[in-house]
Amino acid sequence: MAKKVVATLKTSSGKNYAKVISMSRSPKTGAYTFKEEIVVSDNVKDYLAKK
């Protein structure tokens, strides 16, 4: 049976975090891979723009 994990990304220090999932395609096999990263919510647009 799977366990449900509940996590908060907001801390008491005032920083808000967001979980960003980016998708890329492997040139070798053509399969999609997903990369998960936790980023400060102010930097989400910069993270997604850099590719």
N, CA, C and O atoms as a Maestro MAE file, in Angstrom:
{
 s_m_m2io_version
 :::
 2.0.0
}

f_m_ct {
 s_m_title
 :::
 protein
 m_atom[204] {
  # First column is atom index #
  i_m_mmod_type
  r_m_x_coord
  r_m_y_coord
  r_m_z_coord
  i_m_residue_number
  s_m_chain_name
  s_m_pdb_residue_name
  s_m_pdb_atom_name
  i_m_atomic_number
  :::
  1 25 0.831 -1.167 0.000 1 A "MET " " N  " 7
  2 3 0.000 0.000 0.000 1 A "MET " " CA " 6
  3 2 0.885 1.243 0.000 1 A "MET " " C  " 6
  4 15 1.863 1.314 0.744 1 A "MET " " O  " 8
  5 25 0.547 2.201 -0.820 2 A "ALA " " N  " 7
  6 3 1.352 3.408 -0.949 2 A "ALA " " CA " 6
  7 2 1.113 4.340 0.228 2 A "ALA " " C  " 6
  8 15 0.020 4.385 0.791 2 A "ALA " " O  " 8
  9 25 2.133 5.068 0.585 3 A "LYS " " N  " 7
  10 3 2.053 6.013 1.673 3 A "LYS " " CA " 6
  11 2 1.839 7.407 1.100 3 A "LYS " " C  " 6
  12 15 2.489 7.787 0.126 3 A "LYS " " O  " 8
  13 25 0.952 8.151 1.686 4 A "LYS " " N  " 7
  14 3 0.720 9.512 1.238 4 A "LYS " " CA " 6
  15 2 1.591 10.442 2.069 4 A "LYS " " C  " 6
  16 15 1.510 10.459 3.297 4 A "LYS " " O  " 8
  17 25 2.424 11.214 1.384 5 A "VAL " " N  " 7
  18 3 3.343 12.111 2.063 5 A "VAL " " CA " 6
  19 2 2.830 13.529 1.910 5 A "VAL " " C  " 6
  20 15 2.555 13.991 0.802 5 A "VAL " " O  " 8
  21 25 2.707 14.206 3.024 6 A "VAL " " N  " 7
  22 3 2.253 15.589 3.016 6 A "VAL " " CA " 6
  23 2 3.420 16.451 3.469 6 A "VAL " " C  " 6
  24 15 3.942 16.275 4.570 6 A "VAL " " O  " 8
  25 25 3.825 17.383 2.616 7 A "ALA " " N  " 7
  26 3 4.938 18.265 2.958 7 A "ALA " " CA " 6
  27 2 4.544 19.699 2.705 7 A "ALA " " C  " 6
  28 15 3.816 20.004 1.761 7 A "ALA " " O  " 8
  29 25 5.031 20.573 3.555 8 A "THR " " N  " 7
  30 3 4.774 21.994 3.344 8 A "THR " " CA " 6
  31 2 6.039 22.619 2.789 8 A "THR " " C  " 6
  32 15 7.147 22.285 3.209 8 A "THR " " O  " 8
  33 25 5.867 23.517 1.853 9 A "LEU " " N  " 7
  34 3 7.008 24.195 1.259 9 A "LEU " " CA " 6
  35 2 7.155 25.613 1.787 9 A "LEU " " C  " 6
  36 15 8.002 26.367 1.308 9 A "LEU " " O  " 8
  37 25 6.342 25.983 2.768 10 A "LYS " " N  " 7
  38 3 6.431 27.303 3.363 10 A "LYS " " CA " 6
  39 2 7.037 27.163 4.743 10 A "LYS " " C  " 6
  40 15 6.585 26.355 5.554 10 A "LYS " " O  " 8
  41 25 8.061 27.955 5.005 11 A "THR " " N  " 7
  42 3 8.709 27.892 6.306 11 A "THR " " CA " 6
  43 2 8.362 29.137 7.102 11 A "THR " " C  " 6
  44 15 7.787 30.085 6.566 11 A "THR " " O  " 8
  45 25 8.706 29.134 8.359 12 A "SER " " N  " 7
  46 3 8.396 30.268 9.224 12 A "SER " " CA " 6
  47 2 9.308 31.458 8.959 12 A "SER " " C  " 6
  48 15 9.054 32.545 9.478 12 A "SER " " O  " 8
  49 25 10.361 31.283 8.167 13 A "SER " " N  " 7
  50 3 11.294 32.377 7.899 13 A "SER " " CA " 6
  51 2 10.749 33.370 6.874 13 A "SER " " C  " 6
  52 15 11.378 34.400 6.628 13 A "SER " " O  " 8
  53 25 9.604 33.085 6.276 14 A "GLY " " N  " 7
  54 3 8.995 34.017 5.344 14 A "GLY " " CA " 6
  55 2 9.267 33.707 3.883 14 A "GLY " " C  " 6
  56 15 8.686 34.347 3.007 14 A "GLY " " O  " 8
  57 25 10.122 32.755 3.596 15 A "LYS " " N  " 7
  58 3 10.411 32.378 2.214 15 A "LYS " " CA " 6
  59 2 9.355 31.387 1.738 15 A "LYS " " C  " 6
  60 15 9.017 30.438 2.447 15 A "LYS " " O  " 8
  61 25 8.844 31.612 0.547 16 A "ASN " " N  " 7
  62 3 7.899 30.677 -0.049 16 A "ASN " " CA " 6
  63 2 8.623 29.880 -1.119 16 A "ASN " " C  " 6
  64 15 9.387 30.434 -1.909 16 A "ASN " " O  " 8
  65 25 8.385 28.609 -1.139 17 A "TYR " " N  " 7
  66 3 9.043 27.727 -2.085 17 A "TYR " " CA " 6
  67 2 8.006 27.084 -2.997 17 A "TYR " " C  " 6
  68 15 6.847 26.914 -2.620 17 A "TYR " " O  " 8
  69 25 8.439 26.734 -4.188 18 A "ALA " " N  " 7
  70 3 7.571 26.061 -5.142 18 A "ALA " " CA " 6
  71 2 8.321 24.858 -5.700 18 A "ALA " " C  " 6
  72 15 9.535 24.900 -5.895 18 A "ALA " " O  " 8
  73 25 7.584 23.801 -5.950 19 A "LYS " " N  " 7
  74 3 8.164 22.607 -6.554 19 A "LYS " " CA " 6
  75 2 7.978 22.715 -8.061 19 A "LYS " " C  " 6
  76 15 6.851 22.792 -8.550 19 A "LYS " " O  " 8
  77 25 9.091 22.721 -8.795 20 A "VAL " " N  " 7
  78 3 9.067 22.888 -10.243 20 A "VAL " " CA " 6
  79 2 9.430 21.550 -10.875 20 A "VAL " " C  " 6
  80 15 10.437 20.934 -10.525 20 A "VAL " " O  " 8
  81 25 8.595 21.115 -11.807 21 A "ILE " " N  " 7
  82 3 8.843 19.862 -12.526 21 A "ILE " " CA " 6
  83 2 9.062 20.213 -13.987 21 A "ILE " " C  " 6
  84 15 8.163 20.737 -14.645 21 A "ILE " " O  " 8
  85 25 10.255 19.927 -14.495 22 A "SER " " N  " 7
  86 3 10.543 20.221 -15.896 22 A "SER " " CA " 6
  87 2 10.661 18.913 -16.665 22 A "SER " " C  " 6
  88 15 11.131 17.906 -16.136 22 A "SER " " O  " 8
  89 25 10.231 18.943 -17.913 23 A "MET " " N  " 7
  90 3 10.218 17.753 -18.755 23 A "MET " " CA " 6
  91 2 11.206 17.959 -19.892 23 A "MET " " C  " 6
  92 15 11.251 19.031 -20.494 23 A "MET " " O  " 8
  93 25 11.993 16.938 -20.183 24 A "SER " " N  " 7
  94 3 12.904 17.001 -21.317 24 A "SER " " CA " 6
  95 2 12.880 15.662 -22.035 24 A "SER " " C  " 6
  96 15 12.560 14.627 -21.450 24 A "SER " " O  " 8
  97 25 13.217 15.702 -23.288 25 A "ARG " " N  " 7
  98 3 13.187 14.497 -24.102 25 A "ARG " " CA " 6
  99 2 14.600 14.000 -24.344 25 A "ARG " " C  " 6
  100 15 15.488 14.780 -24.687 25 A "ARG " " O  " 8
  101 25 14.805 12.730 -24.169 26 A "SER " " N  " 7
  102 3 16.110 12.123 -24.377 26 A "SER " " CA " 6
  103 2 16.389 12.012 -25.878 26 A "SER " " C  " 6
  104 15 15.573 11.459 -26.614 26 A "SER " " O  " 8
  105 25 17.520 12.525 -26.337 27 A "PRO " " N  " 7
  106 3 17.821 12.429 -27.771 27 A "PRO " " CA " 6
  107 2 18.130 11.001 -28.220 27 A "PRO " " C  " 6
  108 15 17.974 10.669 -29.395 27 A "PRO " " O  " 8
  109 25 18.564 10.169 -27.295 28 A "LYS " " N  " 7
  110 3 18.949 8.802 -27.633 28 A "LYS " " CA " 6
  111 2 17.735 7.885 -27.827 28 A "LYS " " C  " 6
  112 15 17.635 7.175 -28.828 28 A "LYS " " O  " 8
  113 25 16.820 7.912 -26.858 29 A "THR " " N  " 7
  114 3 15.688 6.985 -26.900 29 A "THR " " CA " 6
  115 2 14.375 7.656 -27.265 29 A "THR " " C  " 6
  116 15 13.428 6.984 -27.674 29 A "THR " " O  " 8
  117 25 14.309 8.966 -27.122 30 A "GLY " " N  " 7
  118 3 13.059 9.667 -27.402 30 A "GLY " " CA " 6
  119 2 12.088 9.664 -26.239 30 A "GLY " " C  " 6
  120 15 10.982 10.192 -26.355 30 A "GLY " " O  " 8
  121 25 12.482 9.080 -25.126 31 A "ALA " " N  " 7
  122 3 11.616 9.017 -23.951 31 A "ALA " " CA " 6
  123 2 11.698 10.327 -23.180 31 A "ALA " " C  " 6
  124 15 12.718 11.017 -23.209 31 A "ALA " " O  " 8
  125 25 10.627 10.656 -22.499 32 A "TYR " " N  " 7
  126 3 10.600 11.864 -21.684 32 A "TYR " " CA " 6
  127 2 11.140 11.574 -20.300 32 A "TYR " " C  " 6
  128 15 10.869 10.521 -19.722 32 A "TYR " " O  " 8
  129 25 11.910 12.521 -19.768 33 A "THR " " N  " 7
  130 3 12.399 12.429 -18.398 33 A "THR " " CA " 6
  131 2 11.923 13.666 -17.647 33 A "THR " " C  " 6
  132 15 11.788 14.743 -18.227 33 A "THR " " O  " 8
  133 25 11.674 13.504 -16.372 34 A "PHE " " N  " 7
  134 3 11.172 14.585 -15.542 34 A "PHE " " CA " 6
  135 2 12.187 14.901 -14.464 34 A "PHE " " C  " 6
  136 15 12.743 14.000 -13.836 34 A "PHE " " O  " 8
  137 25 12.427 16.189 -14.251 35 A "LYS " " N  " 7
  138 3 13.362 16.639 -13.226 35 A "LYS " " CA " 6
  139 2 12.598 17.512 -12.250 35 A "LYS " " C  " 6
  140 15 11.994 18.508 -12.648 35 A "LYS " " O  " 8
  141 25 12.618 17.150 -10.979 36 A "GLU " " N  " 7
  142 3 11.915 17.895 -9.944 36 A "GLU " " CA " 6
  143 2 12.920 18.689 -9.125 36 A "GLU " " C  " 6
  144 15 13.986 18.184 -8.772 36 A "GLU " " O  " 8
  145 25 12.574 19.926 -8.828 37 A "GLU " " N  " 7
  146 3 13.447 20.768 -8.032 37 A "GLU " " CA " 6
  147 2 12.597 21.734 -7.227 37 A "GLU " " C  " 6
  148 15 11.544 22.174 -7.686 37 A "GLU " " O  " 8
  149 25 13.055 22.065 -6.023 38 A "ILE " " N  " 7
  150 3 12.354 23.027 -5.183 38 A "ILE " " CA " 6
  151 2 13.100 24.356 -5.286 38 A "ILE " " C  " 6
  152 15 14.299 24.437 -5.019 38 A "ILE " " O  " 8
  153 25 12.359 25.400 -5.681 39 A "VAL " " N  " 7
  154 3 12.939 26.704 -5.977 39 A "VAL " " CA " 6
  155 2 12.181 27.758 -5.177 39 A "VAL " " C  " 6
  156 15 10.997 27.588 -4.884 39 A "VAL " " O  " 8
  157 25 12.860 28.839 -4.827 40 A "VAL " " N  " 7
  158 3 12.190 29.970 -4.190 40 A "VAL " " CA " 6
  159 2 11.186 30.529 -5.185 40 A "VAL " " C  " 6
  160 15 11.512 30.701 -6.359 40 A "VAL " " O  " 8
  161 25 9.985 30.811 -4.739 41 A "SER " " N  " 7
  162 3 8.912 31.176 -5.657 41 A "SER " " CA " 6
  163 2 9.193 32.460 -6.435 41 A "SER " " C  " 6
  164 15 8.584 32.683 -7.481 41 A "SER " " O  " 8
  165 25 10.093 33.303 -5.952 42 A "ASP " " N  " 7
  166 3 10.468 34.501 -6.706 42 A "ASP " " CA " 6
  167 2 11.289 34.147 -7.943 42 A "ASP " " C  " 6
  168 15 11.310 34.920 -8.900 42 A "ASP " " O  " 8
  169 25 11.960 33.005 -7.948 43 A "ASN " " N  " 7
  170 3 12.859 32.620 -9.030 43 A "ASN " " CA " 6
  171 2 12.270 31.595 -9.988 43 A "ASN " " C  " 6
  172 15 12.998 31.049 -10.817 43 A "ASN " " O  " 8
  173 25 10.986 31.321 -9.899 44 A "VAL " " N  " 7
  174 3 10.367 30.288 -10.736 44 A "VAL " " CA " 6
  175 2 10.418 30.664 -12.209 44 A "VAL " " C  " 6
  176 15 10.762 29.829 -13.046 44 A "VAL " " O  " 8
  177 25 10.084 31.902 -12.537 45 A "LYS " " N  " 7
  178 3 10.089 32.325 -13.945 45 A "LYS " " CA " 6
  179 2 11.491 32.267 -14.523 45 A "LYS " " C  " 6
  180 15 11.666 31.868 -15.674 45 A "LYS " " O  " 8
  181 25 12.496 32.660 -13.744 46 A "ASP " " N  " 7
  182 3 13.882 32.599 -14.204 46 A "ASP " " CA " 6
  183 2 14.314 31.147 -14.438 46 A "ASP " " C  " 6
  184 15 14.995 30.846 -15.418 46 A "ASP " " O  " 8
  185 25 13.914 30.261 -13.536 47 A "TYR " " N  " 7
  186 3 14.278 28.849 -13.657 47 A "TYR " " CA " 6
  187 2 13.672 28.229 -14.930 47 A "TYR " " C  " 6
  188 15 14.343 27.487 -15.646 47 A "TYR " " O  " 8
  189 25 12.410 28.541 -15.195 48 A "LEU " " N  " 7
  190 3 11.745 27.977 -16.365 48 A "LEU " " CA " 6
  191 2 12.257 28.589 -17.666 48 A "LEU " " C  " 6
  192 15 12.198 27.940 -18.711 48 A "LEU " " O  " 8
  193 25 12.749 29.804 -17.627 49 A "ALA " " N  " 7
  194 3 13.242 30.480 -18.826 49 A "ALA " " CA " 6
  195 2 14.631 30.008 -19.231 49 A "ALA " " C  " 6
  196 15 14.988 30.101 -20.406 49 A "ALA " " O  " 8
  197 25 15.425 29.505 -18.290 50 A "LYS " " N  " 7
  198 3 16.812 29.162 -18.609 50 A "LYS " " CA " 6
  199 2 16.980 27.867 -19.401 50 A "LYS " " C  " 6
  200 15 17.991 27.704 -20.085 50 A "LYS " " O  " 8
  201 25 16.032 26.951 -19.331 51 A "LYS " " N  " 7
  202 3 16.071 25.652 -20.022 51 A "LYS " " CA " 6
  203 2 17.378 24.969 -19.766 51 A "LYS " " C  " 6
  204 15 17.605 23.865 -20.260 51 A "LYS " " O  " 8
  :::
 }
 m_bond[203] {
  # First column is bond index #
  i_m_from
  i_m_to
  i_m_order
  :::
  1 1 2 1
  2 2 3 1
  3 3 4 2
  4 3 5 1
  5 5 6 1
  6 6 7 1
  7 7 8 2
  8 7 9 1
  9 9 10 1
  10 10 11 1
  11 11 12 2
  12 11 13 1
  13 13 14 1
  14 14 15 1
  15 15 16 2
  16 15 17 1
  17 17 18 1
  18 18 19 1
  19 19 20 2
  20 19 21 1
  21 21 22 1
  22 22 23 1
  23 23 24 2
  24 23 25 1
  25 25 26 1
  26 26 27 1
  27 27 28 2
  28 27 29 1
  29 29 30 1
  30 30 31 1
  31 31 32 2
  32 31 33 1
  33 33 34 1
  34 34 35 1
  35 35 36 2
  36 35 37 1
  37 37 38 1
  38 38 39 1
  39 39 40 2
  40 39 41 1
  41 41 42 1
  42 42 43 1
  43 43 44 2
  44 43 45 1
  45 45 46 1
  46 46 47 1
  47 47 48 2
  48 47 49 1
  49 49 50 1
  50 50 51 1
  51 51 52 2
  52 51 53 1
  53 53 54 1
  54 54 55 1
  55 55 56 2
  56 55 57 1
  57 57 58 1
  58 58 59 1
  59 59 60 2
  60 59 61 1
  61 61 62 1
  62 62 63 1
  63 63 64 2
  64 63 65 1
  65 65 66 1
  66 66 67 1
  67 67 68 2
  68 67 69 1
  69 69 70 1
  70 70 71 1
  71 71 72 2
  72 71 73 1
  73 73 74 1
  74 74 75 1
  75 75 76 2
  76 75 77 1
  77 77 78 1
  78 78 79 1
  79 79 80 2
  80 79 81 1
  81 81 82 1
  82 82 83 1
  83 83 84 2
  84 83 85 1
  85 85 86 1
  86 86 87 1
  87 87 88 2
  88 87 89 1
  89 89 90 1
  90 90 91 1
  91 91 92 2
  92 91 93 1
  93 93 94 1
  94 94 95 1
  95 95 96 2
  96 95 97 1
  97 97 98 1
  98 98 99 1
  99 99 100 2
  100 99 101 1
  101 101 102 1
  102 102 103 1
  103 103 104 2
  104 103 105 1
  105 105 106 1
  106 106 107 1
  107 107 108 2
  108 107 109 1
  109 109 110 1
  110 110 111 1
  111 111 112 2
  112 111 113 1
  113 113 114 1
  114 114 115 1
  115 115 116 2
  116 115 117 1
  117 117 118 1
  118 118 119 1
  119 119 120 2
  120 119 121 1
  121 121 122 1
  122 122 123 1
  123 123 124 2
  124 123 125 1
  125 125 126 1
  126 126 127 1
  127 127 128 2
  128 127 129 1
  129 129 130 1
  130 130 131 1
  131 131 132 2
  132 131 133 1
  133 133 134 1
  134 134 135 1
  135 135 136 2
  136 135 137 1
  137 137 138 1
  138 138 139 1
  139 139 140 2
  140 139 141 1
  141 141 142 1
  142 142 143 1
  143 143 144 2
  144 143 145 1
  145 145 146 1
  146 146 147 1
  147 147 148 2
  148 147 149 1
  149 149 150 1
  150 150 151 1
  151 151 152 2
  152 151 153 1
  153 153 154 1
  154 154 155 1
  155 155 156 2
  156 155 157 1
  157 157 158 1
  158 158 159 1
  159 159 160 2
  160 159 161 1
  161 161 162 1
  162 162 163 1
  163 163 164 2
  164 163 165 1
  165 165 166 1
  166 166 167 1
  167 167 168 2
  168 167 169 1
  169 169 170 1
  170 170 171 1
  171 171 172 2
  172 171 173 1
  173 173 174 1
  174 174 175 1
  175 175 176 2
  176 175 177 1
  177 177 178 1
  178 178 179 1
  179 179 180 2
  180 179 181 1
  181 181 182 1
  182 182 183 1
  183 183 184 2
  184 183 185 1
  185 185 186 1
  186 186 187 1
  187 187 188 2
  188 187 189 1
  189 189 190 1
  190 190 191 1
  191 191 192 2
  192 191 193 1
  193 193 194 1
  194 194 195 1
  195 195 196 2
  196 195 197 1
  197 197 198 1
  198 198 199 1
  199 199 200 2
  200 199 201 1
  201 201 202 1
  202 202 203 1
  203 203 204 2
  :::
 }
}
